[in-house]
Amino acid sequence: MHDAFDLDLTAHRARQLLPATDADVVLALDDESLQAARRLRLKVRPELLGDYVGTGEEVDDPYGGTRAEYDACARQIDRLVQGVVQRLASRETTSR
């Protein structure tokens, strides 16, 4: 369990994004991942997470970095995902 976000990710497993992936929204953290997702020609057009929430920012991969870099990345992703939740909630509210 990660104390900072109170999440239990022990059962979480990464899954490869495939052309047959059925999703309503596909969000990439950086432009390189975005371009790779778009090459798959999914049923939905992938977007950059930062663009989806209106900040336009990318998330730098902290791989090989310091604990502080990982923590900063986690805080950035948390902030952006909160924006996604707000956007989806407002979309749900307006569709009723």
TORDREN-972846 format. One record per residue (C-alpha): residue in three letters; x, y, z. Coordinates in pm, whole numbers, padded with zeros to 5 digits, always signed. Layout:
BEGIN
AlaXYZ;...
end
This chain:
BEGIN
Met+00000+00000+00000;His+00127+00349-00086;Asp+00070+00571+00217;Ala+00074+00907+00036;Phe-00232+00824-00176;Asp-00385+00547+00035;Leu-00398+00309-00261;Asp-00361-00066-00260;Leu-00215-00157-00598;Thr-00099-00508-00513;Ala-00350-00665-00753;His-00284-00412-01031;Arg-00110-00538-01344;Ala-00011-00337-01648;Arg-00184-00437-01968;Gln-00069-00369-02321;Leu-00285-00132-02525;Leu-00406-00325-02828;Pro-00609-00225-03137;Ala-00902-00430-03005;Thr-00901-00246-02671;Asp-01255-00136-02592;Ala-01244+00198-02409;Asp-01440+00520-02399;Val-01132+00730-02324;Val-00760+00663-02380;Leu-00521+00910-02218;Ala-00144+00920-02261;Leu+00101+01076-02019;Asp+00344+01205-02281;Asp+00363+01275-02652;Glu+00567+00963-02730;Ser+00301+00739-02572;Leu+00028+00941-02739;Gln+00177+00887-03084;Ala+00221+00514-03017;Ala-00144+00486-02908;Arg-00264+00675-03214;Arg-00073+00440-03444;Leu-00292+00157-03312;Arg-00600+00315-03474;Leu-00823+00251-03175;Lys-01200+00299-03185;Val-01152+00618-02979;Arg-00890+00885-03053;Pro-00627+00889-02775;Glu-00556+01223-02611;Leu-00278+01363-02397;Leu-00386+01361-02033;Gly-00287+01725-01991;Asp-00483+01827-02300;Tyr-00789+01636-02178;Val-00796+01835-01854;Gly-00697+02163-02019;Thr-00342+02213-01892;Gly-00156+02088-02199;Glu+00121+01944-01984;Glu+00306+01619-02027;Val+00414+01387-01747;Asp+00786+01312-01745;Asp+00880+00948-01684;Pro+01070+00934-01354;Tyr+01227+00595-01436;Gly+01577+00584-01293;Gly+01524+00907-01103;Thr+01526+00996-00739;Arg+01248+00930-00488;Ala+01170+01302-00503;Glu+01122+01279-00882;Tyr+00889+00979-00841;Asp+00692+01163-00574;Ala+00662+01476-00791;Cys+00542+01262-01082;Ala+00284+01090-00860;Arg+00154+01425-00736;Gln+00129+01555-01095;Ile-00059+01244-01211;Asp-00289+01264-00908;Arg-00369+01628-00985;Leu-00437+01553-01352;Val-00652+01249-01274;Gln-00860+01462-01038;Gly-00918+01688-01340;Val-01029+01387-01543;Val-01275+01288-01272;Gln-01418+01641-01265;Arg-01452+01647-01643;Leu-01621+01308-01658;Ala-01851+01399-01368;Ser-01958+01721-01540;Arg-02014+01532-01865;Glu-02231+01282-01677;Thr-02430+01563-01517;Thr-02497+01740-01848;Ser-02603+01417-02023;Arg-02891+01356-01780;
end
